[in-house]
Amino acid sequence: MPKDKTSNYSRLGYFLSEFGDEVFLIDASILFCKLCECKVNSDKKFNVTQHLKTEKHLKPIKREENKIEKKQQLLTNISQKSTFNIDLCKTLISTNIPLNKLSKVKFRQFLEKYTKNPIPDESTLRKLYVEDIYNETIEKIRNKVSNNRIWVSIDETTDVEKRFIANVIIGTLDIEHSGSILASMRS
Ligand SMILES: [Zn+2]
């Protein structure tokens, strides 16, 4: 094993070009792994390749890969969803029109005739769209509330099928002017 400085540098330089400068850096004739934030034994190439296989080194890489994979899934999820269906679902929910009205022939025909769009089934909206809209709405409410003080009002009632329903409404409390009412939810 060569011990003189020049060949040490050239060996480290070789490792750097071989394994990438996003993984390693050379610091005072030491090979340093950026991912593990530790010194790597660089006497032999074998030592370096061994380090690349250690669990400590692989963990952050896997975490990063998972993140990218999840992001891509989310993107394909979004791109596969139709804007028309998103808007239709939002409109129905925000105007208190039950999604099952889409199964009424007259209503479907009307929508199809004037929108020229294929009308999704109620189950399609429930499976693929409602959750996204719910999450988006909750996120909006969280952003609006942020650090403000809030008031909450809950009113219990029963629906036509005698199920207990709680209507929840929340708003922010402002000193200067009346606060905004953020949501009315049922569960
Ligand atoms: Zn490492």
Backbone and ligand atoms as CSV (ligand in chain L), in Angstrom:
chain,resi,resn,atom,element,x,y,z
A,1,MET,N,N,0.840,-1.199,0.000
A,1,MET,CA,C,0.000,0.000,0.000
A,1,MET,C,C,0.878,1.252,0.000
A,2,PRO,N,N,0.695,2.134,-0.966
A,2,PRO,CA,C,1.563,3.321,-1.044
A,2,PRO,C,C,1.272,4.276,0.102
A,3,LYS,N,N,2.342,4.794,0.693
A,3,LYS,CA,C,2.141,5.635,1.866
A,3,LYS,C,C,2.397,7.117,1.576
A,4,ASP,N,N,3.074,7.402,0.436
A,4,ASP,CA,C,3.420,8.817,0.224
A,4,ASP,C,C,2.198,9.652,-0.129
A,5,LYS,N,N,2.303,10.937,0.168
A,5,LYS,CA,C,1.150,11.833,0.106
A,5,LYS,C,C,0.473,11.885,-1.263
A,6,THR,N,N,1.299,12.013,-2.334
A,6,THR,CA,C,0.729,12.188,-3.671
A,6,THR,C,C,-0.150,11.002,-4.061
A,7,SER,N,N,0.350,9.799,-3.810
A,7,SER,CA,C,-0.441,8.641,-4.232
A,7,SER,C,C,-1.669,8.473,-3.331
A,8,ASN,N,N,-1.538,8.917,-2.077
A,8,ASN,CA,C,-2.700,8.897,-1.185
A,8,ASN,C,C,-3.808,9.789,-1.759
A,9,TYR,N,N,-3.423,10.983,-2.191
A,9,TYR,CA,C,-4.386,11.910,-2.774
A,9,TYR,C,C,-4.995,11.355,-4.050
A,10,SER,N,N,-4.139,10.770,-4.882
A,10,SER,CA,C,-4.677,10.274,-6.145
A,10,SER,C,C,-5.606,9.088,-5.903
A,11,ARG,N,N,-5.318,8.304,-4.842
A,11,ARG,CA,C,-6.208,7.185,-4.531
A,11,ARG,C,C,-7.565,7.714,-4.053
A,12,LEU,N,N,-7.494,8.723,-3.181
A,12,LEU,CA,C,-8.744,9.310,-2.688
A,12,LEU,C,C,-9.526,9.962,-3.831
A,13,GLY,N,N,-8.768,10.611,-4.734
A,13,GLY,CA,C,-9.406,11.245,-5.896
A,13,GLY,C,C,-10.102,10.201,-6.757
A,14,TYR,N,N,-9.473,9.046,-6.858
A,14,TYR,CA,C,-10.065,7.952,-7.631
A,14,TYR,C,C,-11.385,7.498,-6.991
A,15,PHE,N,N,-11.376,7.366,-5.657
A,15,PHE,CA,C,-12.605,6.964,-4.955
A,15,PHE,C,C,-13.714,7.994,-5.172
A,16,LEU,N,N,-13.280,9.243,-5.179
A,16,LEU,CA,C,-14.251,10.320,-5.336
A,16,LEU,C,C,-14.928,10.258,-6.702
A,17,SER,N,N,-14.095,10.017,-7.741
A,17,SER,CA,C,-14.679,9.977,-9.089
A,17,SER,C,C,-15.431,8.662,-9.297
A,18,GLU,N,N,-14.973,7.602,-8.617
A,18,GLU,CA,C,-15.628,6.299,-8.775
A,18,GLU,C,C,-16.999,6.274,-8.090
A,19,PHE,N,N,-17.073,6.815,-6.880
A,19,PHE,CA,C,-18.316,6.689,-6.104
A,19,PHE,C,C,-19.134,7.979,-6.022
A,20,GLY,N,N,-18.582,9.061,-6.544
A,20,GLY,CA,C,-19.359,10.295,-6.640
A,20,GLY,C,C,-19.094,11.276,-5.517
A,21,ASP,N,N,-18.992,12.553,-5.888
A,21,ASP,CA,C,-18.695,13.559,-4.858
A,21,ASP,C,C,-19.944,13.988,-4.093
A,22,GLU,N,N,-21.120,13.364,-4.451
A,22,GLU,CA,C,-22.296,13.614,-3.605
A,22,GLU,C,C,-22.281,12.662,-2.401
A,23,VAL,N,N,-21.396,11.631,-2.492
A,23,VAL,CA,C,-21.293,10.679,-1.373
A,23,VAL,C,C,-20.078,10.994,-0.504
A,24,PHE,N,N,-18.929,11.188,-1.174
A,24,PHE,CA,C,-17.684,11.370,-0.409
A,24,PHE,C,C,-17.086,12.756,-0.603
A,25,LEU,N,N,-16.294,13.145,0.371
A,25,LEU,CA,C,-15.425,14.289,0.160
A,25,LEU,C,C,-14.072,13.997,0.791
A,26,ILE,N,N,-13.069,14.690,0.280
A,26,ILE,CA,C,-11.723,14.473,0.820
A,26,ILE,C,C,-11.417,15.627,1.760
A,27,ASP,N,N,-11.064,15.275,2.978
A,27,ASP,CA,C,-10.750,16.313,3.955
A,27,ASP,C,C,-9.433,15.954,4.627
A,28,ALA,N,N,-8.448,16.773,4.417
A,28,ALA,CA,C,-7.120,16.560,5.006
A,28,ALA,C,C,-6.667,15.109,4.856
A,29,SER,N,N,-6.649,14.674,3.625
A,29,SER,CA,C,-6.219,13.312,3.232
A,29,SER,C,C,-7.033,12.202,3.893
A,30,ILE,N,N,-8.253,12.541,4.243
A,30,ILE,CA,C,-9.168,11.542,4.804
A,30,ILE,C,C,-10.379,11.446,3.892
A,31,LEU,N,N,-10.868,10.229,3.680
A,31,LEU,CA,C,-12.094,10.053,2.905
A,31,LEU,C,C,-13.263,10.141,3.876
A,32,PHE,N,N,-14.168,11.072,3.581
A,32,PHE,CA,C,-15.254,11.360,4.513
A,32,PHE,C,C,-16.581,11.092,3.822
A,33,CYS,N,N,-17.462,10.307,4.476
A,33,CYS,CA,C,-18.769,10.026,3.873
A,33,CYS,C,C,-19.758,11.089,4.321
A,34,LYS,N,N,-20.320,11.793,3.323
A,34,LYS,CA,C,-21.248,12.889,3.633
A,34,LYS,C,C,-22.560,12.360,4.211
A,35,LEU,N,N,-22.969,11.180,3.733
A,35,LEU,CA,C,-24.270,10.650,4.171
A,35,LEU,C,C,-24.226,10.186,5.622
A,36,CYS,N,N,-23.110,9.528,5.987
A,36,CYS,CA,C,-23.010,9.002,7.357
A,36,CYS,C,C,-22.298,9.990,8.269
A,37,GLU,N,N,-21.736,11.012,7.673
A,37,GLU,CA,C,-20.962,11.996,8.416
A,37,GLU,C,C,-19.885,11.315,9.251
A,38,CYS,N,N,-19.117,10.466,8.586
A,38,CYS,CA,C,-18.018,9.804,9.306
A,38,CYS,C,C,-16.847,9.550,8.376
A,39,LYS,N,N,-15.710,9.298,8.989
A,39,LYS,CA,C,-14.489,8.979,8.260
A,39,LYS,C,C,-14.608,7.551,7.744
A,40,VAL,N,N,-14.128,7.318,6.514
A,40,VAL,CA,C,-14.208,5.973,5.949
A,40,VAL,C,C,-12.792,5.448,5.734
A,41,ASN,N,N,-12.575,4.237,6.156
A,41,ASN,CA,C,-11.278,3.602,5.930
A,41,ASN,C,C,-11.038,3.487,4.424
A,42,SER,N,N,-9.975,4.130,3.944
A,42,SER,CA,C,-9.758,4.155,2.503
A,42,SER,C,C,-8.439,3.505,2.117
A,43,ASP,N,N,-7.931,2.617,2.974
A,43,ASP,CA,C,-6.680,1.929,2.652
A,43,ASP,C,C,-6.814,1.138,1.354
A,44,LYS,N,N,-7.932,0.465,1.236
A,44,LYS,CA,C,-8.144,-0.352,0.033
A,44,LYS,C,C,-9.532,-0.053,-0.530
A,45,LYS,N,N,-9.690,-0.307,-1.808
A,45,LYS,CA,C,-10.995,-0.099,-2.440
A,45,LYS,C,C,-12.050,-0.972,-1.743
A,46,PHE,N,N,-11.603,-2.153,-1.324
A,46,PHE,CA,C,-12.492,-3.087,-0.635
A,46,PHE,C,C,-13.132,-2.442,0.602
A,47,ASN,N,N,-12.306,-1.657,1.354
A,47,ASN,CA,C,-12.824,-0.999,2.560
A,47,ASN,C,C,-13.942,-0.024,2.211
A,48,VAL,N,N,-13.734,0.664,1.087
A,48,VAL,CA,C,-14.733,1.663,0.679
A,48,VAL,C,C,-16.016,0.986,0.218
A,49,THR,N,N,-15.881,-0.057,-0.617
A,49,THR,CA,C,-17.095,-0.742,-1.089
A,49,THR,C,C,-17.822,-1.412,0.083
A,50,GLN,N,N,-17.062,-1.883,1.069
A,50,GLN,CA,C,-17.685,-2.449,2.269
A,50,GLN,C,C,-18.530,-1.385,2.975
A,51,HIS,N,N,-17.949,-0.175,3.070
A,51,HIS,CA,C,-18.680,0.898,3.753
A,51,HIS,C,C,-20.006,1.186,3.044
A,52,LEU,N,N,-19.962,1.144,1.703
A,52,LEU,CA,C,-21.170,1.452,0.927
A,52,LEU,C,C,-22.282,0.434,1.184
A,53,LYS,N,N,-21.894,-0.742,1.683
A,53,LYS,CA,C,-22.900,-1.785,1.925
A,53,LYS,C,C,-23.397,-1.798,3.364
A,54,THR,N,N,-22.791,-0.978,4.238
A,54,THR,CA,C,-23.218,-1.015,5.639
A,54,THR,C,C,-24.624,-0.454,5.797
A,55,GLU,N,N,-25.302,-0.932,6.819
A,55,GLU,CA,C,-26.681,-0.502,7.061
A,55,GLU,C,C,-26.753,1.000,7.312
A,56,LYS,N,N,-25.755,1.482,8.059
A,56,LYS,CA,C,-25.714,2.900,8.392
A,56,LYS,C,C,-25.707,3.758,7.124
A,57,HIS,N,N,-24.932,3.282,6.126
A,57,HIS,CA,C,-24.815,4.045,4.886
A,57,HIS,C,C,-26.078,3.919,4.030
A,58,LEU,N,N,-26.677,2.735,4.041
A,58,LEU,CA,C,-27.822,2.490,3.160
A,58,LEU,C,C,-29.115,3.129,3.666
A,59,LYS,N,N,-29.201,3.294,4.982
A,59,LYS,CA,C,-30.435,3.800,5.583
A,59,LYS,C,C,-30.900,5.148,4.999
A,60,PRO,N,N,-30.031,6.185,5.025
A,60,PRO,CA,C,-30.486,7.469,4.476
A,60,PRO,C,C,-30.789,7.397,2.986
A,61,ILE,N,N,-30.087,6.500,2.262
A,61,ILE,CA,C,-30.346,6.364,0.821
A,61,ILE,C,C,-31.738,5.797,0.599
A,62,LYS,N,N,-32.058,4.752,1.381
A,62,LYS,CA,C,-33.381,4.136,1.248
A,62,LYS,C,C,-34.482,5.117,1.607
A,63,ARG,N,N,-34.220,5.906,2.662
A,63,ARG,CA,C,-35.219,6.883,3.096
A,63,ARG,C,C,-35.490,7.881,1.962
A,64,GLU,N,N,-34.404,8.300,1.317
A,64,GLU,CA,C,-34.515,9.266,0.217
A,64,GLU,C,C,-35.293,8.649,-0.947
A,65,GLU,N,N,-34.973,7.376,-1.247
A,65,GLU,CA,C,-35.653,6.689,-2.350
A,65,GLU,C,C,-37.146,6.558,-2.070
A,66,ASN,N,N,-37.477,6.233,-0.804
A,66,ASN,CA,C,-38.884,6.124,-0.413
A,66,ASN,C,C,-39.618,7.432,-0.618
A,67,LYS,N,N,-38.929,8.514,-0.229
A,67,LYS,CA,C,-39.541,9.842,-0.358
A,67,LYS,C,C,-39.869,10.125,-1.818
A,68,ILE,N,N,-38.881,9.848,-2.695
A,68,ILE,CA,C,-39.062,10.120,-4.127
A,68,ILE,C,C,-40.201,9.271,-4.674
A,69,GLU,N,N,-40.221,7.990,-4.259
A,69,GLU,CA,C,-41.259,7.079,-4.729
A,69,GLU,C,C,-42.645,7.583,-4.329
A,70,LYS,N,N,-42.758,8.017,-3.066
A,70,LYS,CA,C,-44.045,8.511,-2.572
A,70,LYS,C,C,-44.485,9.738,-3.341
A,71,LYS,N,N,-43.521,10.626,-3.622
A,71,LYS,CA,C,-43.818,11.853,-4.350
A,71,LYS,C,C,-44.350,11.510,-5.736
A,72,GLN,N,N,-43.674,10.532,-6.394
A,72,GLN,CA,C,-44.104,10.151,-7.734
A,72,GLN,C,C,-45.490,9.542,-7.719
A,73,GLN,N,N,-45.761,8.721,-6.683
A,73,GLN,CA,C,-47.098,8.117,-6.566
A,73,GLN,C,C,-48.156,9.200,-6.454
A,74,LEU,N,N,-47.828,10.201,-5.625
A,74,LEU,CA,C,-48.756,11.302,-5.406
A,74,LEU,C,C,-49.018,12.041,-6.713
A,75,LEU,N,N,-47.916,12.281,-7.466
A,75,LEU,CA,C,-48.048,13.012,-8.719
A,75,LEU,C,C,-48.886,12.245,-9.731
A,76,THR,N,N,-48.625,10.915,-9.863
A,76,THR,CA,C,-49.420,10.149,-10.820
A,76,THR,C,C,-50.866,10.074,-10.358
A,77,ASN,N,N,-51.043,9.982,-9.034
A,77,ASN,CA,C,-52.390,10.000,-8.473
A,77,ASN,C,C,-53.151,11.234,-8.912
A,78,ILE,N,N,-52.486,12.380,-8.749
A,78,ILE,CA,C,-53.129,13.641,-9.069
A,78,ILE,C,C,-53.392,13.757,-10.566
A,79,SER,N,N,-52.371,13.376,-11.366
A,79,SER,CA,C,-52.522,13.569,-12.803
A,79,SER,C,C,-53.563,12.630,-13.397
A,80,GLN,N,N,-53.803,11.483,-12.692
A,80,GLN,CA,C,-54.801,10.558,-13.221
A,80,GLN,C,C,-56.223,11.007,-12.899
A,81,LYS,N,N,-56.344,11.930,-11.976
A,81,LYS,CA,C,-57.676,12.352,-11.590
A,81,LYS,C,C,-58.180,13.470,-12.505
A,82,SER,N,N,-59.453,13.413,-12.776
A,82,SER,CA,C,-59.995,14.382,-13.717
A,82,SER,C,C,-60.429,15.654,-12.999
A,83,THR,N,N,-60.071,16.774,-13.612
A,83,THR,CA,C,-60.428,18.068,-13.034
A,83,THR,C,C,-61.936,18.216,-12.967
A,84,PHE,N,N,-62.601,17.680,-13.990
A,84,PHE,CA,C,-64.050,17.765,-14.000
A,84,PHE,C,C,-64.638,17.065,-12.780
A,85,ASN,N,N,-64.136,15.847,-12.503
A,85,ASN,CA,C,-64.643,15.098,-11.346
A,85,ASN,C,C,-64.335,15.803,-10.034
A,86,ILE,N,N,-63.144,16.386,-9.946
A,86,ILE,CA,C,-62.787,17.111,-8.721
A,86,ILE,C,C,-63.779,18.262,-8.503
A,87,ASP,N,N,-63.989,19.032,-9.575
A,87,ASP,CA,C,-64.879,20.198,-9.454
A,87,ASP,C,C,-66.326,19.780,-9.184
A,88,LEU,N,N,-66.750,18.707,-9.849
A,88,LEU,CA,C,-68.115,18.221,-9.641
A,88,LEU,C,C,-68.298,17.808,-8.182
A,89,CYS,N,N,-67.328,17.052,-7.675
A,89,CYS,CA,C,-67.398,16.565,-6.300
A,89,CYS,C,C,-67.416,17.740,-5.315
A,90,LYS,N,N,-66.532,18.716,-5.542
A,90,LYS,CA,C,-66.489,19.895,-4.675
A,90,LYS,C,C,-67.817,20.642,-4.689
A,91,THR,N,N,-68.383,20.803,-5.888
A,91,THR,CA,C,-69.637,21.551,-6.022
A,91,THR,C,C,-70.770,20.865,-5.268
A,92,LEU,N,N,-70.880,19.559,-5.463
A,92,LEU,CA,C,-71.959,18.823,-4.802
A,92,LEU,C,C,-71.826,18.913,-3.284
A,93,ILE,N,N,-70.603,18.671,-2.799
A,93,ILE,CA,C,-70.414,18.667,-1.343
A,93,ILE,C,C,-70.664,20.053,-0.758
A,94,SER,N,N,-70.124,21.078,-1.421
A,94,SER,CA,C,-70.239,22.416,-0.829
A,94,SER,C,C,-71.660,22.970,-0.912
A,95,THR,N,N,-72.505,22.378,-1.757
A,95,THR,CA,C,-73.880,22.865,-1.835
A,95,THR,C,C,-74.858,21.888,-1.171
A,96,ASN,N,N,-74.286,20.945,-0.413
A,96,ASN,CA,C,-75.117,19.976,0.305
A,96,ASN,C,C,-75.987,19.126,-0.607
A,97,ILE,N,N,-75.503,18.869,-1.814
A,97,ILE,CA,C,-76.232,17.937,-2.683
A,97,ILE,C,C,-75.610,16.559,-2.476
A,98,PRO,N,N,-76.396,15.587,-1.990
A,98,PRO,CA,C,-75.813,14.258,-1.740
A,98,PRO,C,C,-75.225,13.667,-3.023
A,99,LEU,N,N,-74.067,13.007,-2.891
A,99,LEU,CA,C,-73.408,12.449,-4.074
A,99,LEU,C,C,-74.275,11.401,-4.770
A,100,ASN,N,N,-75.166,10.761,-4.013
A,100,ASN,CA,C,-75.997,9.716,-4.654
A,100,ASN,C,C,-77.023,10.284,-5.637
A,101,LYS,N,N,-77.157,11.612,-5.669
A,101,LYS,CA,C,-78.045,12.212,-6.682
A,101,LYS,C,C,-77.523,11.936,-8.092
A,102,LEU,N,N,-76.219,11.604,-8.179
A,102,LEU,CA,C,-75.638,11.283,-9.484
A,102,LEU,C,C,-76.233,10.009,-10.076
A,103,SER,N,N,-76.874,9.209,-9.217
A,103,SER,CA,C,-77.485,7.997,-9.756
A,103,SER,C,C,-78.876,8.262,-10.323
A,104,LYS,N,N,-79.391,9.478,-10.100
A,104,LYS,CA,C,-80.703,9.831,-10.663
A,104,LYS,C,C,-80.536,10.121,-12.157
A,105,VAL,N,N,-81.294,9.380,-12.952
A,105,VAL,CA,C,-81.146,9.469,-14.408
A,105,VAL,C,C,-81.297,10.901,-14.924
A,106,LYS,N,N,-82.330,11.601,-14.444
A,106,LYS,CA,C,-82.588,12.966,-14.925
A,106,LYS,C,C,-81.395,13.891,-14.668
A,107,PHE,N,N,-80.854,13.767,-13.465
A,107,PHE,CA,C,-79.733,14.616,-13.067
A,107,PHE,C,C,-78.493,14.316,-13.923
A,108,ARG,N,N,-78.230,13.029,-14.121
A,108,ARG,CA,C,-77.096,12.607,-14.961
A,108,ARG,C,C,-77.244,13.127,-16.378
A,109,GLN,N,N,-78.460,12.927,-16.918
A,109,GLN,CA,C,-78.703,13.341,-18.303
A,109,GLN,C,C,-78.475,14.837,-18.466
A,110,PHE,N,N,-78.977,15.590,-17.502
A,110,PHE,CA,C,-78.822,17.046,-17.558
A,110,PHE,C,C,-77.331,17.408,-17.574
A,111,LEU,N,N,-76.576,16.829,-16.629
A,111,LEU,CA,C,-75.143,17.135,-16.545
A,111,LEU,C,C,-74.403,16.724,-17.816
A,112,GLU,N,N,-74.732,15.527,-18.290
A,112,GLU,CA,C,-74.060,15.018,-19.487
A,112,GLU,C,C,-74.339,15.884,-20.707
A,113,LYS,N,N,-75.606,16.281,-20.808
A,113,LYS,CA,C,-76.020,17.052,-21.972
A,113,LYS,C,C,-75.297,18.393,-22.032
A,114,TYR,N,N,-75.213,19.078,-20.892
A,114,TYR,CA,C,-74.685,20.437,-20.937
A,114,TYR,C,C,-73.195,20.549,-20.633
A,115,THR,N,N,-72.634,19.527,-19.992
A,115,THR,CA,C,-71.188,19.613,-19.736
A,115,THR,C,C,-70.389,18.845,-20.782
A,116,LYS,N,N,-71.070,17.953,-21.515
A,116,LYS,CA,C,-70.410,17.090,-22.512
A,116,LYS,C,C,-69.297,16.247,-21.876
A,117,ASN,N,N,-69.427,16.009,-20.610
A,117,ASN,CA,C,-68.443,15.183,-19.908
A,117,ASN,C,C,-69.094,13.889,-19.456
A,118,PRO,N,N,-68.338,12.788,-19.453
A,118,PRO,CA,C,-68.882,11.577,-18.843
A,118,PRO,C,C,-69.051,11.814,-17.342
A,119,ILE,N,N,-70.195,11.425,-16.814
A,119,ILE,CA,C,-70.474,11.687,-15.400
A,119,ILE,C,C,-70.066,10.483,-14.557
A,120,PRO,N,N,-69.232,10.711,-13.555
A,120,PRO,CA,C,-68.757,9.581,-12.736
A,120,PRO,C,C,-69.862,9.044,-11.832
A,121,ASP,N,N,-69.686,7.803,-11.400
A,121,ASP,CA,C,-70.605,7.231,-10.417
A,121,ASP,C,C,-70.317,7.821,-9.049
A,122,GLU,N,N,-71.304,7.736,-8.202
A,122,GLU,CA,C,-71.127,8.190,-6.821
A,122,GLU,C,C,-69.932,7.472,-6.180
A,123,SER,N,N,-69.830,6.145,-6.425
A,123,SER,CA,C,-68.764,5.363,-5.773
A,123,SER,C,C,-67.379,5.810,-6.239
A,124,THR,N,N,-67.267,6.211,-7.489
A,124,THR,CA,C,-65.977,6.709,-7.997
A,124,THR,C,C,-65.564,7.957,-7.235
A,125,LEU,N,N,-66.510,8.852,-7.047
A,125,LEU,CA,C,-66.194,10.077,-6.305
A,125,LEU,C,C,-65.806,9.754,-4.870
A,126,ARG,N,N,-66.541,8.841,-4.262
A,126,ARG,CA,C,-66.237,8.494,-2.873
A,126,ARG,C,C,-64.866,7.862,-2.725
A,127,LYS,N,N,-64.560,6.954,-3.676
A,127,LYS,CA,C,-63.290,6.222,-3.570
A,127,LYS,C,C,-62.094,7.100,-3.895
A,128,LEU,N,N,-62.212,7.944,-4.924
A,128,LEU,CA,C,-61.018,8.631,-5.426
A,128,LEU,C,C,-60.945,10.128,-5.143
A,129,TYR,N,N,-62.057,10.757,-4.834
A,129,TYR,CA,C,-62.023,12.229,-4.778
A,129,TYR,C,C,-62.339,12.843,-3.419
A,130,VAL,N,N,-63.265,12.207,-2.701
A,130,VAL,CA,C,-63.732,12.833,-1.459
A,130,VAL,C,C,-62.584,13.060,-0.461
A,131,GLU,N,N,-61.710,12.061,-0.329
A,131,GLU,CA,C,-60.642,12.177,0.663
A,131,GLU,C,C,-59.707,13.352,0.347
A,132,ASP,N,N,-59.361,13.494,-0.935
A,132,ASP,CA,C,-58.485,14.612,-1.333
A,132,ASP,C,C,-59.122,15.949,-0.982
A,133,ILE,N,N,-60.418,16.058,-1.259
A,133,ILE,CA,C,-61.118,17.316,-1.002
A,133,ILE,C,C,-61.197,17.570,0.498
A,134,TYR,N,N,-61.435,16.503,1.245
A,134,TYR,CA,C,-61.456,16.623,2.706
A,134,TYR,C,C,-60.105,17.135,3.207
A,135,ASN,N,N,-59.024,16.491,2.742
A,135,ASN,CA,C,-57.681,16.892,3.191
A,135,ASN,C,C,-57.364,18.341,2.806
A,136,GLU,N,N,-57.754,18.702,1.599
A,136,GLU,CA,C,-57.513,20.066,1.119
A,136,GLU,C,C,-58.257,21.069,2.005
A,137,THR,N,N,-59.513,20.722,2.355
A,137,THR,CA,C,-60.332,21.612,3.169
A,137,THR,C,C,-59.765,21.763,4.573
A,138,ILE,N,N,-59.375,20.624,5.169
A,138,ILE,CA,C,-58.796,20.663,6.514
A,138,ILE,C,C,-57.518,21.510,6.505
A,139,GLU,N,N,-56.727,21.340,5.457
A,139,GLU,CA,C,-55.477,22.111,5.335
A,139,GLU,C,C,-55.781,23.606,5.270
A,140,LYS,N,N,-56.812,23.961,4.491
A,140,LYS,CA,C,-57.216,25.374,4.372
A,140,LYS,C,C,-57.622,25.925,5.723
A,141,ILE,N,N,-58.413,25.135,6.465
A,141,ILE,CA,C,-58.879,25.579,7.779
A,141,ILE,C,C,-57.692,25.755,8.718
A,142,ARG,N,N,-56.767,24.789,8.692
A,142,ARG,CA,C,-55.574,24.889,9.556
A,142,ARG,C,C,-54.794,26.165,9.246
A,143,ASN,N,N,-54.633,26.446,7.965
A,143,ASN,CA,C,-53.869,27.640,7.580
A,143,ASN,C,C,-54.558,28.908,8.047
A,144,LYS,N,N,-55.894,28.934,7.931
A,144,LYS,CA,C,-56.645,30.128,8.330
A,144,LYS,C,C,-56.596,30.317,9.837
A,145,VAL,N,N,-56.754,29.214,10.559
A,145,VAL,CA,C,-56.744,29.299,12.019
A,145,VAL,C,C,-55.350,29.686,12.505
A,146,SER,N,N,-54.346,29.043,11.948
A,146,SER,CA,C,-52.931,29.138,12.362
A,146,SER,C,C,-52.806,29.410,13.859
A,147,ASN,N,N,-52.418,30.634,14.258
A,147,ASN,CA,C,-52.221,30.865,15.694
A,147,ASN,C,C,-53.355,31.666,16.345
A,148,ASN,N,N,-54.452,31.819,15.624
A,148,ASN,CA,C,-55.569,32.592,16.180
A,148,ASN,C,C,-56.319,31.806,17.240
A,149,ARG,N,N,-56.978,32.549,18.111
A,149,ARG,CA,C,-57.891,31.904,19.042
A,149,ARG,C,C,-59.164,31.567,18.274
A,150,ILE,N,N,-59.811,30.487,18.691
A,150,ILE,CA,C,-61.010,30.076,17.955
A,150,ILE,C,C,-62.199,29.875,18.896
A,151,TRP,N,N,-63.367,29.877,18.303
A,151,TRP,CA,C,-64.554,29.438,19.029
A,151,TRP,C,C,-65.114,28.226,18.293
A,152,VAL,N,N,-65.770,27.363,19.038
A,152,VAL,CA,C,-66.342,26.147,18.448
A,152,VAL,C,C,-67.781,26.019,18.913
A,153,SER,N,N,-68.650,25.708,18.017
A,153,SER,CA,C,-70.040,25.480,18.402
A,153,SER,C,C,-70.494,24.122,17.869
A,154,ILE,N,N,-71.015,23.321,18.757
A,154,ILE,CA,C,-71.471,21.988,18.345
A,154,ILE,C,C,-72.951,21.843,18.678
A,155,ASP,N,N,-73.706,21.389,17.715
A,155,ASP,CA,C,-75.142,21.239,17.922
A,155,ASP,C,C,-75.550,19.827,17.505
A,156,GLU,N,N,-76.230,19.159,18.415
A,156,GLU,CA,C,-76.606,17.784,18.105
A,156,GLU,C,C,-78.029,17.719,17.578
A,157,THR,N,N,-78.216,16.853,16.620
A,157,THR,CA,C,-79.559,16.672,16.089
A,157,THR,C,C,-79.682,15.237,15.569
A,158,THR,N,N,-80.835,14.866,15.044
A,158,THR,CA,C,-80.962,13.536,14.438
A,158,THR,C,C,-81.367,13.705,12.985
A,159,ASP,N,N,-80.896,12.811,12.145
A,159,ASP,CA,C,-81.267,12.916,10.730
A,159,ASP,C,C,-82.521,12.105,10.465
A,160,VAL,N,N,-82.948,12.039,9.192
A,160,VAL,CA,C,-84.199,11.352,8.853
A,160,VAL,C,C,-84.185,9.882,9.255
A,161,GLU,N,N,-82.988,9.306,9.301
A,161,GLU,CA,C,-82.911,7.897,9.694
A,161,GLU,C,C,-82.657,7.732,11.190
A,162,LYS,N,N,-82.912,8.799,11.939
A,162,LYS,CA,C,-82.782,8.794,13.407
A,162,LYS,C,C,-81.339,8.569,13.880
A,163,ARG,N,N,-80.381,8.899,12.998
A,163,ARG,CA,C,-78.986,8.800,13.434
A,163,ARG,C,C,-78.600,10.112,14.100
A,164,PHE,N,N,-77.738,10.004,15.112
A,164,PHE,CA,C,-77.301,11.224,15.790
A,164,PHE,C,C,-76.285,11.963,14.922
A,165,ILE,N,N,-76.498,13.236,14.781
A,165,ILE,CA,C,-75.624,14.048,13.940
A,165,ILE,C,C,-75.119,15.208,14.786
A,166,ALA,N,N,-73.829,15.468,14.689
A,166,ALA,CA,C,-73.304,16.651,15.362
A,166,ALA,C,C,-72.853,17.650,14.303
A,167,ASN,N,N,-73.446,18.815,14.342
A,167,ASN,CA,C,-73.009,19.880,13.448
A,167,ASN,C,C,-71.935,20.681,14.170
A,168,VAL,N,N,-70.794,20.801,13.541
A,168,VAL,CA,C,-69.691,21.530,14.164
A,168,VAL,C,C,-69.371,22.746,13.320
A,169,ILE,N,N,-69.248,23.859,13.995
A,169,ILE,CA,C,-68.868,25.071,13.264
A,169,ILE,C,C,-67.761,25.755,14.065
A,170,ILE,N,N,-66.736,26.195,13.376
A,170,ILE,CA,C,-65.660,26.884,14.098
A,170,ILE,C,C,-65.349,28.220,13.418
A,171,GLY,N,N,-64.817,29.131,14.206
A,171,GLY,CA,C,-64.443,30.430,13.650
A,171,GLY,C,C,-63.274,30.996,14.420
A,172,THR,N,N,-62.639,32.010,13.850
A,172,THR,CA,C,-61.518,32.642,14.565
A,172,THR,C,C,-62.031,33.834,15.355
A,173,LEU,N,N,-61.311,34.171,16.414
A,173,LEU,CA,C,-61.655,35.336,17.224
A,173,LEU,C,C,-60.650,36.454,16.936
A,174,ASP,N,N,-61.134,37.574,16.445
A,174,ASP,CA,C,-60.249,38.704,16.182
A,174,ASP,C,C,-60.650,39.867,17.074
A,175,ILE,N,N,-59.685,40.709,17.397
A,175,ILE,CA,C,-59.988,41.871,18.245
A,175,ILE,C,C,-60.536,43.019,17.407
A,176,GLU,N,N,-59.900,43.253,16.253
A,176,GLU,CA,C,-60.216,44.421,15.427
A,176,GLU,C,C,-61.569,44.320,14.721
A,177,HIS,N,N,-61.860,43.143,14.239
A,177,HIS,CA,C,-63.094,42.986,13.457
A,177,HIS,C,C,-63.669,41.605,13.732
A,178,SER,N,N,-64.855,41.348,13.182
A,178,SER,CA,C,-65.426,40.030,13.444
A,178,SER,C,C,-64.609,38.965,12.709
A,179,GLY,N,N,-64.401,37.847,13.356
A,179,GLY,CA,C,-63.569,36.789,12.780
A,179,GLY,C,C,-64.255,36.094,11.631
A,180,SER,N,N,-63.522,35.159,10.993
A,180,SER,CA,C,-64.151,34.464,9.881
A,180,SER,C,C,-64.654,33.098,10.332
A,181,ILE,N,N,-65.764,32.698,9.744
A,181,ILE,CA,C,-66.315,31.368,10.029
A,181,ILE,C,C,-65.700,30.398,9.038
A,182,LEU,N,N,-65.142,29.335,9.559
A,182,LEU,CA,C,-64.320,28.490,8.702
A,182,LEU,C,C,-64.988,27.217,8.231
A,183,ALA,N,N,-65.825,26.636,9.053
A,183,ALA,CA,C,-66.325,25.356,8.597
A,183,ALA,C,C,-67.595,24.961,9.303
A,184,SER,N,N,-68.372,24.241,8.583
A,184,SER,CA,C,-69.527,23.618,9.183
A,184,SER,C,C,-69.450,22.155,8.774
A,185,MET,N,N,-69.285,21.286,9.747
A,185,MET,CA,C,-69.082,19.874,9.418
A,185,MET,C,C,-70.140,19.020,10.090
A,186,ARG,N,N,-70.361,17.902,9.510
A,186,ARG,CA,C,-71.277,16.953,10.146
A,186,ARG,C,C,-70.581,15.639,10.300
A,187,SER,N,N,-70.907,14.954,11.370
A,187,SER,CA,C,-70.347,13.609,11.474
A,187,SER,C,C,-71.314,12.719,12.234
L,1,ZN,ZN,ZN,-21.631,6.320,4.335
